[in-house]
C-alpha cells in the first residue's frame, strides 16, 4: 500500500444533498467527476513537499496535523508546481483573499459537496460501514493519532474518510454568521462516535491549527 505519493481515486459524477443542523437547511449540489486522494496527506508527503514537519505526533505514515487551512492550500500549490501542473489557487500577499481557478489541473482541497459525495461512496447511512471497522475515533484509537490506511476503505477505495483527522474543505461554513471560517469534515481520533458521520460538519478559522485536523487533496478532471 503506497501512502506516500498521494494516490488519487477517480470519483464519478453525481448529486449530493448537504444539510446544516443549526439552520435546518438542505441543499443539493450536482458534481462533475473529479479525483480525491485515497489517504489523508501523510507527514512523510507533507515534509517531502514543504520541508516542514508541523505535527505534534511523529511518524511518516501518520496523517499530517497541526496544519491550518492556509497551510493546506499552500501545500496544494507547491505540490502542483513540483509536478508541473497549473496551481489551482492564486494566493494573496496580504493573506486576506484567495482565488480558485476551477480550470486548473493542479491539486486543491475538495469542496464540501465533493467530500461528502466521495465519503458516502454510494451509501446512504451515517457511516459507509461499521464504525469500528472503518474509523479511528475515541472509542478505539487509544486517544492518539493512527497511521493512515489501517482501517477498511469505503466502497470507492478511500481510507480514513471518517475518524483519525478532520479534513479541511474549500468552502466557507456560513459567511453571514462565522465570517471566514472554513468547513471541516470527517471526525477525528478524539471524537465520539456521533461526530464521525459522513454528514457531520465542523468549522474553524483558516489560521487554526490543532492535533486532530489535517487534509486530503483533490484534482479537477479537466478536458
C-alpha positions in Angstrom: 0.0 0.0 0.0 1.6 3.2 -1.2 0.5 6.0 1.1 3.3 8.4 0.2 2.5 9.5 -3.3 -1.0 10.9 -2.8 -2.7 8.1 -4.7 -5.7 9.6 -6.4 -9.1 7.9 -6.9 -11.4 8.7 -9.7 -14.7 9.8 -8.3 -17.8 9.5 -10.5 -20.2 12.4 -11.1 -23.4 12.6 -9.1 -25.6 14.6 -6.8 -25.3 15.1 -3.0 -27.6 16.7 -0.6 -25.9 18.7 2.2 -27.6 19.7 5.4 -27.0 22.1 8.3 -28.4 21.2 11.7 -28.2 24.7 13.0 -30.3 26.3 10.3 -32.3 23.1 9.4 -31.4 23.9 5.8 -30.8 21.3 3.0 -29.3 21.9 -0.4 -28.5 19.7 -3.4 -25.2 20.0 -5.4 -24.5 18.5 -8.8 -21.0 17.3 -9.2 -18.8 16.6 -12.2 -16.2 13.8 -12.0 -13.0 14.6 -10.1 -10.2 12.9 -8.2 -9.7 12.6 -4.4 -6.7 11.2 -2.6 -7.1 7.7 -1.2 -5.4 8.8 2.0 -5.1 11.9 4.1 -1.8 13.7 3.4 0.9 11.9 5.5 3.6 13.5 7.4 6.2 12.0 5.0 4.5 13.5 2.0 4.0 16.9 3.7 7.6 17.1 4.7 8.9 15.9 1.3 6.9 18.7 -0.4 7.3 21.6 2.1 10.4 20.7 4.1 8.3 21.2 7.3 7.0 18.8 9.9 4.4 20.6 12.0 2.7 17.7 13.6 2.6 17.1 17.4 2.8 13.3 17.0 5.7 12.0 14.9 5.6 9.2 12.2 6.0 9.2 8.5 2.7 7.3 7.9 0.7 9.3 10.4 -1.6 12.0 8.9 -0.1 15.4 9.0 -1.9 17.5 11.6 -1.4 20.9 13.2 -1.9 22.4 9.7 -4.1 25.4 9.0 -6.4 25.8 6.0 -3.8 28.3 4.6 -1.1 25.7 5.1 -3.2 23.2 3.2 -3.8 25.4 0.2 -0.1 26.4 0.1 0.8 22.7 0.1 -1.6 22.1 -2.8 0.1 24.8 -4.9 3.6 23.7 -4.0 2.8 20.1 -5.0 1.2 21.2 -8.2 4.3 23.2 -9.2 6.6 20.3 -8.3 4.6 18.1 -10.7 4.4 20.6 -13.5 0.7 21.2 -13.0 -1.2 24.5 -13.1 -1.7 25.7 -9.5 -5.4 25.8 -8.5 -5.0 28.9 -6.2 -3.9 32.4 -6.7 -2.6 33.3 -3.2 -2.6 36.9 -1.9 0.4 38.7 -0.4 -1.7 40.1 2.4 -3.3 36.8 3.4 -6.8 38.0 3.0 -8.3 36.9 -0.3 -7.8 33.8 -2.5 -8.9 32.9 -6.0 -9.6 29.3 -7.2 -9.1 28.6 -10.8 -11.5 25.8 -11.4 -10.0 25.1 -14.8 -6.5 24.4 -13.4 -5.3 20.8 -13.4 -3.3 21.2 -10.1 -4.1 19.9 -6.6 -6.6 21.6 -4.4 -8.9 21.0 -1.4 -12.1 19.2 -2.1 -15.3 21.2 -1.8 -17.6 20.2 1.0 -20.0 18.6 -1.5 -17.2 16.6 -3.2 -16.0 15.4 0.2 -19.5 14.1 1.2 -20.2 12.6 -2.2 -16.9 10.7 -2.0 -17.3 9.8 1.7 -20.7 8.3 1.1 -19.4 6.3 -2.0 -23.0 5.4 -2.9 -24.1 4.5 0.6 -27.0 6.3 2.4 -26.4 5.8 6.2 -24.4 7.9 8.7 -21.3 5.7 8.0 -20.1 3.6 5.0 -19.6 0.6 7.2 -19.4 -0.5 10.9 -17.6 2.4 12.6 -15.0 0.3 14.4 -14.0 -1.3 11.1 -13.6 2.0 9.1 -12.6 4.7 11.6 -10.2 5.6 14.4 -12.2 7.6 16.9 -12.3 7.9 20.7 -13.8 4.5 21.2 -10.9 2.6 19.6 -8.0 5.0 18.9 -6.4 4.8 22.4 -6.8 8.6 22.2 -4.0 9.0 19.8 -3.4 9.5 16.1 -3.0 6.4 14.0 -1.3 5.6 10.7 -3.3 6.1 7.6 -4.9 3.1 5.9 -5.2 1.0 9.0 -9.0 0.6 8.7 -11.2 -0.7 5.9 -11.7 1.8 3.0 -15.1 2.9 1.7 -16.6 1.2 -1.4 -14.6 3.7 -3.7 -11.3 2.9 -2.1 -10.9 5.9 0.1 -9.3 5.4 3.6 -9.9 7.3 6.8 -12.7 9.4 5.5 -14.2 9.1 9.0 -12.0 9.4 12.1 -8.2 9.9 12.6 -8.1 13.6 11.4 -10.7 16.1 10.3 -10.3 17.2 6.7 -10.2 20.9 5.7 -12.5 21.6 2.8 -12.5 24.6 0.4 -15.9 26.1 1.5 -16.9 28.8 3.9 -19.0 27.4 6.6 -21.6 30.2 6.9 -20.1 33.6 6.0 -23.0 35.7 7.3 -22.6 34.2 10.8 -19.0 32.9 11.0 -17.2 35.1 8.5 -14.1 33.5 7.0 -14.4 30.2 8.9 -13.9 27.2 6.7 -15.6 23.7 6.7 -14.1 20.6 8.4 -15.4 17.1 7.7 -14.9 13.6 8.8 -14.3 13.5 12.6 -11.0 12.8 14.4 -9.3 10.4 16.7 -10.5 12.2 19.8 -14.2 12.5 18.7 -17.1 10.5 20.0 -19.0 8.3 17.5 -21.7 10.9 16.8 -19.1 13.3 15.3 -17.8 10.6 12.9 -20.7 10.7 10.5 -20.5 11.4 6.8 -22.9 14.3 7.2 -21.3 15.9 10.2 -20.0 19.5 9.7 -17.5 21.4 11.8 -16.0 24.8 11.3 -12.8 26.7 12.2 -10.8 29.8 11.3 -8.5 29.3 8.4 -5.4 30.0 10.6 -6.4 27.4 13.2 -4.0 24.6 13.9 -4.8 21.6 16.2 -3.7 18.0 16.6 -6.8 16.3 15.1 -7.1 18.4 11.9 -5.4 17.5 8.6 -6.5 17.4 5.0 -6.6 15.3 1.8 -6.1 16.6 -1.8 -8.4 16.7 -4.8 -8.0 17.4 -8.5 -10.4 18.6 -11.1 -10.7 16.4 -14.3 -10.0 19.0 -17.0 -10.6 18.4 -20.7 
